[in-house]
Amino acid sequence: MSIESVIAVNRFGLGATPGELAAAGADPRGWLARQVGATAPASPAFGRLATSGEALKAYPRWIASLGKVRGGAGDSAQTAPRTVEGTFREQLGPIMLEEVTARLAAAASTPAPFRERLVWFWSNHFTVSAEKALVFALVGSFEREAIRPHVGGYFADMLLAATRHPAMILYLDNHLSVRKGWQAQGLRGSRSTAFPPPTGLNENLAREILELHTLGVNGGYTQADVTEFARVITGWTVRPTMFDLEPASPGFVFDPTRHEPGPRTLLGVTWPQEGVGQGEAVLRDIAVRPATAQHVATKVARHFIADEPPPAAVARIAHAFRDSGGHLPTVYAALLDCPEAWKQPLAKLKTPVEYVVSCMRALPAVRAAQPQALYATLRGMGQRPFFAPSPQGWPDTAQAWAGGDALWKRIEWAGIVAARVGSTADPQRLAAASYGAATSEGTRRALERAESREQALALWLASPEFQRR
Amino acid sequence: MTTRRKALQLFGGTAALLGLPGLAFAAPGNPRAGERRLVFIFLRGGMDGLSAVPPYGDPEYAARRGALAVPSPGSAGGALDLDSHFGLNPNLGEMHRLFAARELVVLHAVASPYRERSHFDAQNLIENGTARPFGREVGWLNVALGAAGGRVAAGTQAFALGQSVPLVLRGPAQVGSWSPTRLPVPDADLLERLAALYRGDALLDRSFTVAREAQAMMEGRDAGGGMDGATLPVVELARAAGEILGKPNGPHVAALDFGGWDTHISQQGEYSQLTRNLRLLDRSVATLRTALGAAWRHTAVLIVTEFGRAVAPNGSGGTDHGTAGAAFVAGGAVRGGRVIADWPGLGPRALHEGRDLRPTLDLRALFKAALVAQLGLGEAVLETEVFPDSRTVRPLDGLFA
């Protein structure tokens, strides 16, 4: 097997499934390119999951049940203590477990792992995090509704879909950003003292769009641009609120009463549009600016080539982005055309999710692990799915994932997997069939000399090669 | 205090009995270099300094903060008084007791040299010790350990509590990391074979070495409640930090991250994120103190955030990103019971860019003072290696005994 096919299945893909290295072997670039067409069939794993509209209804149901908890004088000693957190976990927790299970299952078995990796990449670029309880039930639907449909399309469309998605609006507080002088009307929430109605701007979403999603922190915008952009997207909100107990068609809504009317000037341009069209026009403009191309290209190169992205590769990818107006398959083609991408196998350390999923792909028996166990494992490794620590998303360099504790947790996991499935595995063949010529002599010898198949499997899963891609 | 005095008497008595020189137990103000400890707690997200440390005595405070103003001491939900001008948020009761015991210094109107409003750039710059967000890939606390050279013992002298090592601790000096686990310990033979396998891999070899040291150090420790959703990881991590640093020949330095301070909405009230965080911080500091045991006397705990928040509330009962804010230094090593602030005021003309508290003290002055006191560093190395090009920022005077 060529080094290029090792790079294709491990770095660009999600780790070899049995036979995958051979399948990619003849034409690794073609194998990757075929995965990123305009559309792709949805994984059967996602079949029954809640849409964002359905997930949004879970919140009012939970709120309504709180009344019973607080007034619950009848709670007796034999029932578990019912707290606000407890009922939240009980009612919304299953949504999260289903989402994580489906996401891992889809990744573990997909025949288009490059496309799936790109889904992860874009989800991380447009981070929404379940750290915020209000978004907890929506993070999975965000990925399915705002990211997946656009992975083979245009960046601008993905930016718009991500910005309008209820998860993003709620994560970055835009439902609470209103024009000066706006008065809440008829919302039950307006009577709540804990959640008073908004009275003005909240610049959180506007800032993160400019800093993280498009132009980048050095992309040439000012505080005045942030504030003005926040005014542009006032009115971009979500129905129902937490307190609408009988929601009609839940989801994104543009509320003209909240919107600051009039033309706005930002980033050197005056935007005359009225209503939701103004924000859409700004987003479509910044989506194709050179600063955005540079910012996105740098992140793509960091993810797929090296922690320190080679400037020539960044330039090539940014150029493709600019010339194609942000057409993502063109961007991916430019990435695959970068000679730098094909030189150095094992250039990237796997993140915990990448690591565990590559174990699942290599060893089908691991796919049968209890979802709760996988979830707890990833949490212990510091990468609980859907719980990125901040809007910046998960870090994408080895330094962030190579600490002693992180390594120790992988070794623990390797030991457990080996104990469960090691007796039926053939670690030496596994190494050859996934990392081929990129396996070092030292690792090969260690596998040969292991005292048992189990130990050999643990050594392989914890080896320097298997921890990288 | 009784317990500590008893312990001292007991120790003194035994020492006398054995004919050991009395100096074997150094006076609190004069510990041996190996006894000093430094803990860095990074509150990520931008702690609202005007809520954590309300300047209730400023005539502009109540009006400019509106509904988010913490009431004056004595009123319902009022601040805990510090010095008749500043107070502590009422959720910081343990820290208020430390202040009364002269084990806490409160600083205000502090900021890094960063003047934009990105969390991530602001955090990078504070951690890397330069005046630029991507100034370098190593952290000042790590560089400081290297610069301390012979004054600290060889081996792992710093620990990150958590699954990853924050930038402030990354660099050439060896750093351990630890977080609770419930999984069984891998068998010894496998570990030996892995040690051999990693020998040719610089990155993993180093991580593995420190991982094994950390495991040895924490052997037999209960995983604690830290991995369950209902419990409070940051308090658990503070406890672990105290246990590790509290060991007689334990490491000198620990760092832990505490995220979730980006309070753009509903800061007020019993269930707000800010209230919850302040209580967790309060408990973490108290837990750390207990877990450190006798080592607390020689410890300094730096508690900082990347920036403060805008003076005026935003439209959602929260606050947007600002500039200067508050910081704390706790521990037996500090000259506590004082507020250090060159207060710029909150009047319209006093604000930075018309919206934020104006910085009057550079955070690096605080960091430098801590490194002078706790790691014995000189100013020359501080202003060149640890915080490059920072000659104009002098170590803050009188912070430590």
Boltz contact constraints between the chains, C-beta under 6 A:
constraints:
  - contact:
      token1: [A, 173]
      token2: [B, 264]
      max_distance: 6.0
  - contact:
      token1: [A, 173]
      token2: [B, 265]
      max_distance: 6.0
  - contact:
      token1: [A, 176]
      token2: [B, 265]
      max_distance: 6.0
  - contact:
      token1: [A, 176]
      token2: [B, 316]
      max_distance: 6.0
  - contact:
      token1: [A, 178]
      token2: [B, 315]
      max_distance: 6.0
  - contact:
      token1: [A, 194]
      token2: [B, 269]
      max_distance: 6.0
  - contact:
      token1: [A, 194]
      token2: [B, 271]
      max_distance: 6.0
  - contact:
      token1: [A, 195]
      token2: [B, 266]
      max_distance: 6.0
  - contact:
      token1: [A, 196]
      token2: [B, 317]
      max_distance: 6.0
  - contact:
      token1: [A, 198]
      token2: [B, 315]
      max_distance: 6.0
  - contact:
      token1: [A, 198]
      token2: [B, 316]
      max_distance: 6.0
  - contact:
      token1: [A, 199]
      token2: [B, 315]
      max_distance: 6.0
  - contact:
      token1: [A, 200]
      token2: [B, 315]
      max_distance: 6.0
  - contact:
      token1: [A, 201]
      token2: [B, 315]
      max_distance: 6.0
  - contact:
      token1: [A, 202]
      token2: [B, 264]
      max_distance: 6.0
  - contact:
      token1: [A, 202]
      token2: [B, 314]
      max_distance: 6.0
  - contact:
      token1: [A, 202]
      token2: [B, 315]
      max_distance: 6.0
  - contact:
      token1: [A, 202]
      token2: [B, 316]
      max_distance: 6.0
  - contact:
      token1: [A, 203]
      token2: [B, 320]
      max_distance: 6.0
  - contact:
      token1: [A, 204]
      token2: [B, 264]
      max_distance: 6.0
  - contact:
      token1: [A, 211]
      token2: [B, 118]
      max_distance: 6.0
  - contact:
      token1: [A, 217]
      token2: [B, 118]
      max_distance: 6.0
  - contact:
      token1: [A, 217]
      token2: [B, 121]
      max_distance: 6.0
  - contact:
      token1: [A, 380]
      token2: [B, 181]
      max_distance: 6.0
  - contact:
      token1: [A, 382]
      token2: [B, 163]
      max_distance: 6.0
  - contact:
      token1: [A, 382]
      token2: [B, 164]
      max_distance: 6.0
  - contact:
      token1: [A, 389]
      token2: [B, 259]
      max_distance: 6.0
  - contact:
      token1: [A, 392]
      token2: [B, 120]
      max_distance: 6.0
  - contact:
      token1: [A, 399]
      token2: [B, 170]
      max_distance: 6.0
  - contact:
      token1: [A, 400]
      token2: [B, 164]
      max_distance: 6.0
  - contact:
      token1: [A, 402]
      token2: [B, 203]
      max_distance: 6.0
  - contact:
      token1: [A, 402]
      token2: [B, 207]
      max_distance: 6.0
  - contact:
      token1: [A, 403]
      token2: [B, 164]
      max_distance: 6.0
  - contact:
      token1: [A, 403]
      token2: [B, 165]
      max_distance: 6.0
  - contact:
      token1: [A, 403]
      token2: [B, 177]
      max_distance: 6.0
  - contact:
      token1: [A, 404]
      token2: [B, 176]
      max_distance: 6.0
  - contact:
      token1: [A, 404]
      token2: [B, 177]
      max_distance: 6.0
  - contact:
      token1: [A, 404]
      token2: [B, 207]
      max_distance: 6.0
  - contact:
      token1: [A, 404]
      token2: [B, 210]
      max_distance: 6.0
  - contact:
      token1: [A, 404]
      token2: [B, 211]
      max_distance: 6.0
  - contact:
      token1: [A, 404]
      token2: [B, 214]
      max_distance: 6.0
  - contact:
      token1: [A, 405]
      token2: [B, 163]
      max_distance: 6.0
  - contact:
      token1: [A, 405]
      token2: [B, 177]
      max_distance: 6.0
  - contact:
      token1: [A, 405]
      token2: [B, 178]
      max_distance: 6.0
  - contact:
      token1: [A, 405]
      token2: [B, 179]
      max_distance: 6.0
  - contact:
      token1: [A, 406]
      token2: [B, 163]
      max_distance: 6.0
  - contact:
      token1: [A, 407]
      token2: [B, 207]
      max_distance: 6.0
  - contact:
      token1: [A, 407]
      token2: [B, 208]
      max_distance: 6.0
  - contact:
      token1: [A, 407]
      token2: [B, 211]
      max_distance: 6.0
  - contact:
      token1: [A, 408]
      token2: [B, 211]
      max_distance: 6.0
  - contact:
      token1: [A, 411]
      token2: [B, 186]
      max_distance: 6.0
  - contact:
      token1: [A, 412]
      token2: [B, 183]
      max_distance: 6.0
  - contact:
      token1: [A, 412]
      token2: [B, 186]
      max_distance: 6.0
  - contact:
      token1: [A, 415]
      token2: [B, 186]
      max_distance: 6.0
  - contact:
      token1: [A, 442]
      token2: [B, 200]
      max_distance: 6.0
  - contact:
      token1: [A, 446]
      token2: [B, 197]
      max_distance: 6.0
  - contact:
      token1: [A, 455]
      token2: [B, 190]
      max_distance: 6.0
  - contact:
      token1: [A, 458]
      token2: [B, 190]
      max_distance: 6.0
  - contact:
      token1: [A, 459]
      token2: [B, 193]
      max_distance: 6.0
  - contact:
      token1: [A, 462]
      token2: [B, 194]
      max_distance: 6.0
  - contact:
      token1: [A, 464]
      token2: [B, 201]
      max_distance: 6.0
  - contact:
      token1: [A, 464]
      token2: [B, 204]
      max_distance: 6.0
